[in-house]
Amino acid sequence: MKPFAQLLDRLLYTPQRSVKLALILDYLRTVPDPDRGWGLAALTGGLGLTRAKPGLVRALAAARSDPVLFAWSYDFVGDLAETTALLWPEPGAAADRWPHLAEVIATLEASPKAELPEILAGWLDRLDATGRWALLKLVTGALRVGVSARLAKTALAAYGQVAVDEIEELWHGQAPPYTALLAWLDGRAPRPSSPLTLPFRPPMLAHPLEAEADLAAVAAEPAAWAAEWKWDGIRVQLAAGHGTARLYTRSGDEISQAFPEILEAAGFTAVLDGELLVGRRGPDGAWRPAPFAELQQRLNRKAPSAALRQARPAFVRLYDLLLEDGQDLRPLPFARRRARLEAFLARHPAPRLDLSPLLPFTSLDELRAVRDGAREAAREGLMLKRWDSPYLAGRVKGPWWKWKRDPHTLDVVLMYAQRGHGRRSSFYSDYTFGCWRDGPDGPALVPVGKAYFGFTDEELRRLDRWVREHTVRRHGPVREVAPGLVLEVAFDAVHRSPRHRSGVALRFPRVARIRWDKPAAEADRLATLERLIG
């Protein structure tokens, strides 16, 4: 447990990716099995250990510290695990008897819920402040130390001196503590075989096109590039064969049960890359995609009802063909894969699959005009792909670009603020903002969204001071502030939302600018947002 606690502590205060990578590598090299495998599972979100709820942690802290002191300390620190770890009485002679990580996990999985408070308190009595903090983060499932699953897998690949896409392809067939996988990377055992008949293949991702200079290659050689719409759904991979089929998200999570109608259409042996959408068929039989808000009604449902499936039918708009009848097509150039995909669909027509059309152009000016019409066409933007590009796992800069449409912007008023997580746990960095809704009693603010990023560290410190100085009420961990600060937010779309008091919700809102100079009364009206819907 001690090496894992030290790893978490260092990762939390290390912003550099290269240093995080080195820390995880050192952990893999120095910690024995099975603890290193369990630590890897915790970092990659594969542990699923959420036995201790925040209420239990608060009750334990209340029993070992003064309630008023705890409340003041929690308000200052902003993180429940850190506050509890700091206020917990220091251990005596038992301080060196740290439990192993494997022992902690095995005990939590085997113990009845009623025994959990006593078990957790016993461990906290044996650990120092860093160990207590790491333990509470582990058992509440709230690590948030700035490590993505991809970064952890990259460290694993570097440890075994193999390609990261090899790790990706094996990963979803392995279970914590990854004994067979680590034995292979150590050179002590052969490469493990995946028990999945249809394993996930890591997708190729596009770089965002953010500067005109990135378009130089397209302008110089337009014929070398293919263009298609960027559809507003979620990227998926459909793998079929051996009498079965699986549907994966781009991160490798299986969502087959949520979209059974897609699997019913997969009577072939192939791996297809595409965009999951919901929509309706038009008079010509072609699918018409619905807004992303419609797809959200289908996501995260393990067993969708027949009524939901009928109201929001799903389909996959295909981009690429990765494997066909056992042949790996990924080394082929995109031009050949696209031709194979078109021929594949002609041989295997399926009601829930269609083809993402290519957009013809002969110059950058023509392409720019197409992209300028993305919002009117209800598209996210454009995808640009070199005809000669192989299908490479990960985000490789150069072969593929995503050229998104320009976002909407809106002036809103800050209404509520909440502390962030990890490095931001001591700052009020999560902001709820609203627009003015005109009514018979005059304008009133109604919340329309939340933003968590889009500002510098210096701006964050200034925002945090402003929130503390202008707080008018507290609602648990949330501060309500006086309506005095205007934020310019950028967002991709707006849609109706009965879950929000304003009746609308923004997609991907982020802070574009802090309008310290603008009076709150001059912020935008809700009617401005409503006019953008549809």
N, C-alpha and C positions, 0 to 999 in steps of 0.2 A: 504493500500500500504506500510505503514511503516514496519509492521511485516514481509512482504514478502521481502522487501529490506534488512532488517537486517538478515533474513535467508540466502539469497543469499550471502551476504557479508561474513558471518561466514562459510558457506559451502565452499566458494572459498579458504579460507585460512586454511581449516581443512583437513589434509591428512588421518586421522584415520577413518576407516569405522564405528567403534563403536560410535565415537563422531558425525559423520554425522547422524547416525541413531537417536541418542539422540536429535539432533537439530530438525530433522523433526518431531519426536514424540512430542516435546514441542510445535512446530508450530500447530500440529493437536489438541493439548489439549487446547491451549490458544486463538486461532483465531476463531471467529464465522463463521457460514455459511453466504453467499456462498463463502466468500473470501478464506477460507482454501481449499475448493474444487477447486477453480480456481488456487490457488497456486500449488496444487497437480498436476493438469493438465499441468501446465507449466513445472514442474520438470520431468514429465514422457513423455513429448513430445506429449501430447494429445491436445494441444491448437491450434496449426496450425496458430499462429498469426504472420504473416510476412508482415504487412502493410507498415512498414517503411523500405525503402531501404537505404543502406549506403550513396548513393548520397544525399538523403534528409537530413540525419543527418549531413553530411559535409556542406550542404548549410545553415542549421540552425546555426551550429558552426561558419561558416564564417561571418554570420550576427551579431554575438555577440562577436567576438574576432578578433584580428589581424591575417590575413591569414598567414603571415610569422611565427608568434609565434605559430600558430596552427600547421603548417607543422613541425617546429622543435620539438614541444611537442609531436606530433603524432609519429615522428621518435623515440623519446626517450621512450615514454610510450608503444607504439606498439599495442594499443587497441583503436578502434575508440570510443566506448561507454565511456571508462574510460577517454580518452583525452577530449572529449566533456563535460563530467560531471565535470571535474576538472577546465576547463577554463570558464565554464558558469558563468555569474555574480551571486553572492550570492543573495538569495531572501530577501525581506524586511519584511513588516508586514504580508505578506501572507504565511510566512514560515510554520506555523502550520496547514494550510488548505490542508493537504494531501488528495488526492482522495482515495477512497476505490478501491481495486483491481477489484472488480466486476464492479465498475463505469468505470474504465479504459477500461476494455474489452468490456462492452456494448457500450461505446461511439465509440471505434474503429470499432466495427462491424457495427454500424449504420450510421457512418459518411461518406460522399462522400470523395473520394481521394483528391479532391482539397482543402478540409478544414483541412486535416491532419496536414500540417505544423503549422497552427495557433493553433490547439488543442494541439499538442505536445509541442510547445513552451510555451503555457500557463501552462501546467503541470510542465515543467522544471523550470519555474519561481517560483513555489510553493514548490519545493523540495530542500533538501540539496544534497551534492555531492553523498552520497551513494544512496539516492533515485533517483537522476537523472541517475546514472549508472544502477541501477536495472530496471528503466523504459525503458531505451534504449535497454538493453539486452532483455527485454520482448518483445518489439514491433518489434525488428529486428529478433527475433527467434533464438538468439545466446547465450543461457544461459551458457553452458559449465562450470559448477561448480563442476564437478566430481561426479555427482549423476546419477546412472543408474536407469532405470525404475524399475528394480528388487529391488534395495535398497529402493526406495520409497514405493513399495508394501510391502516390509518386514516391514517397519515402520508402514504402515497402519494395517498390521496383528497384530503387537505387540500392537498397540493402541487398537484394538478391541479384543485382546486376542483370536485370531483364527489362524488357520494354513494358511501359505502364499499361499498354493495351492488353498485354498478356494477363496482367493482374486483373484488369477490368473484366475480361472474358471468363476468368475463373471465379471471380469474387462471389457472384450471386449463387454459385453452387456450393459454397463453403459456409460453414457455421462456426461461430465463436466457440472456443478460443483459437481457431484456425491452425490446429496442430499440424495437419498434413501439408497445408500451404507453407507454413514456416519451415517445416522439415525439408521441403523441396528447395526453398530459397537458401537454406543452410547447406545444401548439397548432401543431405543425409538420406534422402528418399527421392523416388522418381516424381515427375510432374503429376500432381493429382488430377484425376479425371472428374469432370463435372457430372453430378447425378442428374442434371437437367438435360432432357433430350433436346431442348430448344434454348440454349444459353443466350444471354444478352450480349450484343456486340457494341462496344463503345462508339457513340456517334461522332461524326465530323461536325464541327461547329464553325460558325462564321464570325469574323471580327466585325465590330461596329465601324462603319465608315463615318469618321468624325471630322475629317479635314479634306479640303479640296485636293491636297497633294495625293491623297489615297486614290483619287480618280484618274491620276496621270496614266496608269497602265491601261485603263479602259479607253481613255481618250486617244491614246497612241495606237491602239489595236482593237477597235470595237469587235471585229470578227472573231477575236479569240475568246469572247465572253458570251455566256448565256445569261438571260435575265428572266426572272419569274416573280410573281407576287410573293410577298411575305404575308402569309395567312395568319389570322388572329385566333389561334387555337393553342394546343400544346403539342410539342414534338413527341412522336411515338415511333416505336419499332414493332412491327408485326412479324412474328416468326411462326411459321407453320410447317408441318411435316409429321410423319410417324403417326398420323391419325389424330393429331392434336394441334393446338395453336396457343400462343401466348402474346399478350400485348404489354409492352414495357414503355415507361416514360423515358425521357432522355437521360435520367439519372440511374436507370436500371430498376426502378420500382415496378413490380408487376401490378397491372390494373385490369387483368383479364375479367375478373368477376363483375366489375362495374360496367363492362361493355360487351355483354354476351352476343349481341347482334353482330359485332365486328368479327368475332371468332367464328360464327356460323357461316360467314362469307369466305373463310379461308380454307378452301378445299384444294390445296396445292402444297408444294414443297419449295419454300423460298423464305427469304428474310427481306422485308420491305421497310423503307424509311419514309415517313410522311408526317402529316399534320392531322391531329384528331380534332374534328369540328362537329357541331350540331347544325342542323338546318332543315330545309324542305326541298323537295324536288319541284322544279319549275315545269311549265307546260311541255318543254322540250325533253323532259326526263333528266336534265342535269341538276345536280345539287346546288342549292343556293345557301351559302354559309350564313348562320345567324350570328349576332354579336357574342363576344366572349362571355358576357354575363349569362347567356343561355347555357353555355357549356359548363359554367361553374355550378349550375344546378345538378349536373350529372357527376361531377368530380367528388371524390371521397365518399362515395356510396358503394358499399360492398355488394348490395343486392337491390338494384333499382327496380321499382315496381313496373308492372306492365303499363300503367297509366303514364308514368314518367318517361318511359322509353317511347311511348307513342307521342307524347307531347313534345319531346325533344329528341328526335331520332339522331343517332350519331353515324358519322362516316369518316373515312380516312382519305385525305387528298395526298396522293403519293408523289414523292420527290425522287426516290432513288431505289435501285435494286441492288442489294448487297450480296446475296447468295441465291443461287437457283439450282435446284436438283443436285445439291452437294458441291457445286462449283463456286468458289470464292471469287466474286467479281470486283472486290474493292481495289485491287491493283490496277484495274483497267481505267482508262481516262473517262471523264464524265460523259463525253460524247457517245462512247460505246455503251456505257451503262444506261444512258437515257434511251438509246435505240433498243437495247434489250428490255427495258422496262415497258416501252410502248408495245413491243412484240408480245411480251408476257401478258399484258392486260388484254390484248386482242385474243390470245389463246385461253385466258382464264377470266372472262368477264364476271364481275361480282357486283351485286347491288349496292354494297357498302364501300366500294373502292372506286375512286376515279383519279384522273391524272392532273397534276398541277400544270397548267398550260404555260408554254414559253411565250415571252413577249418580244416580238421582232423589233430591232432597231439597227440603225446603220451609223449612228454618231452619238456622242455624249449629249449633245443638245436634245436629240430625240428622246434619249433615255431620261434626261432631266424632266422633260415635259410629261413623260409617263409617270414618273415619281411624283411630280407636282399634283397629279390627279388621284393619288393614292387615297386621300381622305374622302373625296367624293365617291370613290369606288368602294369605300369601306374596307380598305386594306391597310396593313400596318406599314407598308413600304415595299421595297424591292430586295430581292436576293440576286447577287451577281456571282457567277461561278465560271471559272476558266474551263473551257471545253477539254483541256488536256489534263485536268487535275484528277489524280487518284483519290480514293476515299480514305482520308487519313484521320485517325482517332484524335479527338481533342480539338483545341482551338488553334489551328495553324494559320499564321498570318500570311496573307497573300492570295491563296487560291480562291477563297470564298469571302465575300463581303455582305453585310446586311446594311442597307441604306434606308433607314427608317424615315417616315414622314416627320415633318416638324411638329412639335407638340403644341397643344393649346397652353395658354397662360392665363392666370386669373389672380387678382388681388384679393386676398382673404384676411380675416382677422383671427389672431391667435386666441383660443378660448380655454384650452386645458393643456397641461404638460405633465409628463410622467418620466420617471428616471429610465435611463437606458440599461443595457446589460454589459457585462464584461468590463472593458476599459471605460465605458460610459456610465457605469453604475453610480457614480457620484455626481452626475450631471442630469439635469432635466433636459432630455434630448429627443423625446417622443412627443410630437406636437399634434394636437387636434385643433382644426381651424374651421371657420364657418363663414357664411355669406349673410348679407342682410335680406330678410324676407319682409316685404312691406305688408302691413295689415291695418285694420281699423284703428288700432291703438298706436300706430307708428311702426317703424322698422325694428325688427328683433333679429338677433343672431341665431342661426341654426347651423349645426355642424354638418359639413359636407365631406370631410376626409381627414386622414392622418398622414404625416410625413416624418421620416426618420433620418433623412440624409439630404445632402445638397448644400452643406455649409462647412466652412473650415473649422479647425480646432479653436482658433481665436474667436470666430463668430459664435461657436458653441459656448465658450466661456462667457461671452457677453450676453447671449440669450439666457443662459442659466442665471446670471445675476438679475436680468430683467424679470424673469419668472419669480424669483424669490422676493424681489422688491415689490411686485405688483400682485401677489397672491391675495385673493379675497375670501376663498373658502378652500377647505380640504375635503376630499372624498377618498378616504383611505390613502393609497399611494399617489393619488392624482391631485394636482393643484389646479384650481380654477383661478384664472387671472382676469383682471379688469380689461375691458376691450380697448386696448390702446396701441397694439403693435400689429402692423400690416406685413404680411408675407406675400411675395409673388411666388406662386407655385406653378410648376409645369406639370401637365398630365396628358395622357394619351387619348383618353375617351371619357365620356360620362354616360351613365345609364340610370334608369329608374331603379329604385331600391326601397321596398317597403320596410326593410329592417332599419332604415335611417330616418330620423325625425324630419329631415329636410325632404325626404322622398327621392334623393339622388345619391349616387356614389361615384367617385372618381377612380379611374384606372391608372396605376403607377404614379401617384402624385409624389413630387419631390420639390424641395425648396430651390427656387431659381435665384431669388434675391431677397434680402431683408430690407424692407422699406422703412427704415428708421425715420425718414422724412415725411411720410405720408400719413395724414389723419385717418383714423379708423373709419370715420363716417364716409370717407370717399372710397372705401373698398367696394367690390362688385356686389351686385344684387343676385339673388337666387334665380331670378328670371333670366339672367344672362346665361347661366348654366342650362336651364331648361330649354332654351332655344337651340342649344347644341345637340340635344338628344335626337337621335335618328338622322 
